[in-house]
Structures are given as structure tokens and as C-alpha cells.
Amino acid sequence: MAKLITKTYGDALFDLAREENKIDLIYEQIEVLTQVFKENPDLKTLLTHPKITGEEKLECIKNILEGRVDDSITGFISLIIEKERAKELEGIFAHFKTRVYEYKKIGIVFVTSAVSLSDDQKKKIEANLLKNTKYTSLETTYAVDESLIGGMTVRIGDRVVDSSIKNQLDKMTAGLRKVSLAN
């Protein structure tokens, strides 16, 4: 249910931003608000507390946001509060950001390798990914996991390419187990 709520409201926020031709502005302000909510958990508590009335929550959020963010965002968050969906705000914002990335064809990539990669290797990986995907740019996060032994794993969305030696050894081990069980 929560996933449906975050998707529905996140899509609505994206559609609003696109209709008003304010995708970049609203994206930037949502990024700031996401950080504000992370740094101030009491704000989320205030917006979700059952003993604080909806009117008090609305008054509080208007005092905080009016004049600081676009009126569309203030109105949107007010709607979220009225519909008692404030506990889903972080998920809604995350879904909105995902929609913006899709719209702008920005891929979010996680590369994990057994050893630290040089800048040249990173550029080659990114060039290859851009050539073989629909994305026009990438936001890439690199990590090192020595347990991979060699090679790397690349994750883009729900797709994973695992060319690590650890994965290959695991596959060979599984194959050998099947052979030894058959005899």
C-alpha cells in the first residue's frame, strides 16, 4: 500500500512539475527538503503525530515553507498533510527524483570491483554503459569489495551484470555439486 501511495503522489508531483515547466526548480527544492527532513527528524514526527491537528500541521508547514520554496511544493505538501500521508513524504520525494532521472535519461549506476579503479578505467566503463543503454548521462557510485577476488559487478536499476571471479567460482561450485550428486 505504501509503495502505491509513494508512486501515485510522486507521479503527481512529477506531472505538476512538468506541466508548470519547473522540473529543475522543483527537483532542486525537493533535494533540499529531503535533506531538511533527514537532519530534522522532529519535523517528521510533528507532521505525523496523531495528537497534533491537521490545521496545526498545515500552519506549521506553511510558516516553514512559504517564501522559501515554490508555491507548488507548499501546496503539494499541504495536500499530503490533508490526506494524512506525511509519513510517506520521503518515499514520495524519492519516487519523484526517480521520475526526473528517467525523464532526463540519467542512469544511476553502482559499480563494485575487487580493487580500486583508475580514472581511465572508470571512464571506459561509463563510456561502454552509455553506448549500451538508453541513458545520456550517468550518476555512478564506485565501491571496492575484495571478496569479489577479481572482476566487478555493475547494477543499473534492477539489472545486474556480475563478472566477478567470486561469481564465476560460485557457478562452478554449483555445477560441480550437481555433477557429484548425479553420480
Secondary structure, 3 states (H helix, E strand, C coil): CHHHHHHHHHHHHHHHHHHCCCHHHHHHHHHHHHHHHHHCHHHHHHHHCCCCCHHHHHHHHHHHHECCECHHHHHHHHHHHHCCCHHHHHHHHHHHHHHHHHHHCEEEEEEEECCCCCHHHHHHHHHHHHHHCCCCEEEEEEEECHHHCCCEEEEECCEEEECCHHHHHHHHHHHHHHHHHHC
